[in-house]
């Protein structure tokens, strides 16, 4: 299987409307890869846009340098 052991049909890469206040824009590839490793998938891939609610715990770990 691939890098994240996820089947392609499990990815949440379907375009959807979103409010700019409910998303975060991730440009760091390592941070993006770690979010996906934890099965939080981008809803847009221009700059890896994730929902804030789904990423708040992972973001705090990222800030604390504890996200693996």
C-alpha positions as CSV (number, residue, x, y, z in Angstrom):
1,X,0.0,0.0,0.0
2,X,1.0,3.7,-0.3
3,X,2.9,6.0,2.0
4,X,0.0,6.4,4.4
5,X,-1.6,3.0,4.1
6,X,-4.8,4.6,2.8
7,X,-6.8,3.4,-0.1
8,X,-7.5,6.2,-2.7
9,X,-11.2,6.0,-2.2
10,X,-10.8,6.8,1.6
11,X,-9.4,10.3,0.9
12,X,-11.6,13.3,1.4
13,X,-10.4,15.2,-1.6
14,X,-13.9,16.1,-2.9
15,X,-14.3,19.9,-3.5
16,X,-16.8,21.5,-1.2
17,X,-17.7,25.0,-0.2
18,X,-16.2,26.3,3.0
19,X,-16.0,29.4,5.1
20,X,-12.6,30.9,5.3
21,X,-13.0,31.0,9.1
22,X,-13.4,27.3,9.4
23,X,-10.2,26.2,7.6
24,X,-6.5,26.4,8.0
25,X,-4.0,26.6,5.1
26,X,-1.0,24.3,5.4
27,X,2.0,25.0,3.2
28,X,4.6,22.9,5.0
29,X,4.8,19.4,3.4
30,X,5.9,17.7,6.6
31,X,3.0,19.1,8.5
32,X,0.6,18.1,5.7
33,X,2.0,14.6,5.6
34,X,1.6,14.2,9.4
35,X,-2.0,15.4,9.3
36,X,-2.8,12.9,6.6
37,X,-0.9,10.2,8.5
38,X,-3.5,10.9,11.3
39,X,-6.3,10.5,8.7
40,X,-7.2,14.2,8.5
41,X,-7.4,15.0,4.8
42,X,-7.4,18.2,2.9
43,X,-10.6,19.5,1.4
44,X,-8.6,21.5,-1.2
45,X,-5.1,20.9,-2.4
46,X,-4.0,24.3,-3.7
47,X,-2.4,25.0,-0.4
48,X,-3.7,22.1,1.7
49,X,-6.8,23.5,3.3
50,X,-8.0,21.6,6.4
51,X,-11.0,22.2,8.6
52,X,-9.9,23.9,11.8
53,X,-12.2,21.8,14.0
54,X,-10.5,18.6,12.8
55,X,-7.0,19.9,13.1
56,X,-6.9,21.8,16.4
57,X,-5.4,19.0,18.4
58,X,-2.9,18.1,15.7
59,X,-2.0,21.8,15.3
60,X,-1.2,22.1,19.0
61,X,1.0,19.0,18.8
62,X,2.7,20.6,15.8
63,X,3.3,23.8,17.8
64,X,4.6,21.7,20.7
65,X,6.9,19.7,18.4
66,X,5.2,16.5,19.5
67,X,3.4,15.5,16.4
68,X,4.8,12.3,14.9
